Amino acid sequence: MIGIRIRICIVGALVLALLGPGAFAGDRVVKGKAHYYSDELSGNGMACGGTYRPSKMVAAHRSLPCGTVLRVKNRANGNVVTVKVKDRGPYGDKKTVLDLSKRAARKLGYLDEGSARVRAVVTK
């Protein structure tokens, strides 16, 4: 016979699996540097399906589930954008937590600098 604690753990795990990445929207915060995709990558495939277009509001993150929506804030100027995780990365520098599309980088105001310190919150 399964004990009550084990049953509670099993039910909890099933609920989390069914609710998906948005279950605790707002609980997950990512801080670090963001870069943006080179124009040369336009048309390349993305890990979560589709092709990269600089005009779309998309991001790459190492571990957040595909389809996760993030509210990203440039910590230097306060600009905010909403993007969807559609790719994996960035690779290399561990301080870089996001690669963003060129459109997102423009709206955040860091195209000339090439990178920005950001705070991203999972919204769903």
C-alpha positions as semicolon CSV with decimal commas, in nm:
position;residue;x (nm);y (nm);z (nm)
1;M;0,000;0,000;0,000
2;I;0,131;0,345;-0,092
3;G;0,168;0,591;0,195
4;I;-0,019;0,923;0,198
5;R;0,300;1,128;0,150
6;I;0,397;0,933;-0,158
7;R;0,045;0,974;-0,300
8;I;0,063;1,350;-0,244
9;C;0,401;1,365;-0,421
10;I;0,272;1,165;-0,716
11;V;-0,038;1,384;-0,751
12;G;0,175;1,699;-0,723
13;A;0,412;1,578;-0,994
14;L;0,120;1,495;-1,225
15;V;-0,037;1,839;-1,171
16;L;0,294;2,012;-1,255
17;A;0,336;1,799;-1,567
18;L;-0,016;1,881;-1,687
19;L;0,003;2,255;-1,615
20;G;0,320;2,308;-1,817
21;P;0,562;2,605;-1,833
22;G;0,307;2,871;-1,739
23;A;0,205;2,706;-1,414
24;F;0,406;2,944;-1,204
25;A;0,424;3,246;-1,433
26;G;0,607;3,527;-1,260
27;D;0,793;3,289;-1,030
28;R;1,079;3,236;-1,272
29;V;1,315;3,532;-1,313
30;V;1,624;3,532;-1,536
31;K;1,893;3,798;-1,492
32;G;2,207;3,853;-1,696
33;K;2,323;3,980;-2,033
34;A;2,129;3,961;-2,357
35;H;2,275;3,971;-2,706
36;Y;2,089;3,966;-3,035
37;Y;2,096;3,741;-3,339
38;S;2,309;3,839;-3,637
39;D;2,125;3,923;-3,961
40;E;2,323;3,638;-4,119
41;L;2,106;3,391;-3,926
42;S;1,786;3,509;-4,094
43;G;1,613;3,209;-4,249
44;N;1,795;2,953;-4,034
45;G;1,590;2,692;-3,851
46;M;1,513;2,736;-3,482
47;A;1,527;2,455;-3,225
48;C;1,156;2,488;-3,145
49;G;1,047;2,493;-3,508
50;G;1,011;2,764;-3,768
51;T;1,278;2,990;-3,910
52;Y;1,448;3,291;-3,757
53;R;1,324;3,628;-3,880
54;P;1,481;3,948;-3,739
55;S;1,137;4,114;-3,743
56;K;0,980;3,865;-3,499
57;M;0,977;3,898;-3,119
58;V;1,164;3,578;-3,030
59;A;1,437;3,463;-2,794
60;A;1,678;3,179;-2,730
61;H;1,727;3,038;-2,381
62;R;1,925;2,734;-2,267
63;S;1,656;2,557;-2,065
64;L;1,316;2,732;-2,059
65;P;1,055;2,528;-2,246
66;C;0,977;2,614;-2,606
67;G;0,686;2,855;-2,622
68;T;0,759;3,019;-2,286
69;V;0,665;3,387;-2,295
70;L;0,904;3,631;-2,128
71;R;0,872;3,996;-2,030
72;V;1,225;4,130;-2,076
73;K;1,340;4,460;-1,924
74;N;1,658;4,648;-2,015
75;R;1,795;4,733;-1,671
76;A;1,981;5,040;-1,800
77;N;1,691;5,228;-1,962
78;G;1,374;5,053;-1,840
79;N;1,250;4,953;-2,189
80;V;1,036;4,638;-2,184
81;V;0,941;4,383;-2,454
82;T;0,753;4,053;-2,462
83;V;0,917;3,764;-2,649
84;K;0,858;3,393;-2,699
85;V;1,131;3,131;-2,652
86;K;1,176;2,966;-2,993
87;D;1,539;2,855;-2,986
88;R;1,821;2,718;-2,768
89;G;2,122;2,919;-2,663
90;P;2,310;3,135;-2,603
91;Y;2,621;2,922;-2,590
92;G;2,960;3,016;-2,451
93;D;2,955;3,304;-2,203
94;K;2,754;3,193;-1,897
95;K;2,668;3,556;-1,810
96;T;2,468;3,581;-2,133
97;V;2,122;3,440;-2,057
98;L;1,926;3,535;-2,372
99;D;1,972;3,582;-2,742
100;L;1,700;3,810;-2,875
101;S;1,577;3,892;-3,222
102;K;1,696;4,218;-3,376
103;R;1,349;4,371;-3,339
104;A;1,343;4,294;-2,967
105;A;1,694;4,436;-2,922
106;R;1,593;4,754;-3,107
107;K;1,287;4,800;-2,883
108;L;1,502;4,741;-2,575
109;G;1,741;5,007;-2,706
110;Y;2,071;4,820;-2,720
111;L;2,142;4,768;-3,090
112;D;2,444;5,000;-3,088
113;E;2,592;4,845;-2,773
114;G;2,541;4,486;-2,888
115;S;2,436;4,363;-2,544
116;A;2,242;4,477;-2,239
117;R;2,188;4,376;-1,879
118;V;1,834;4,240;-1,863
119;R;1,578;4,098;-1,624
120;A;1,329;3,854;-1,779
121;V;1,017;3,723;-1,607
122;V;0,817;3,422;-1,726
123;T;0,462;3,538;-1,801
124;K;0,325;3,210;-1,941
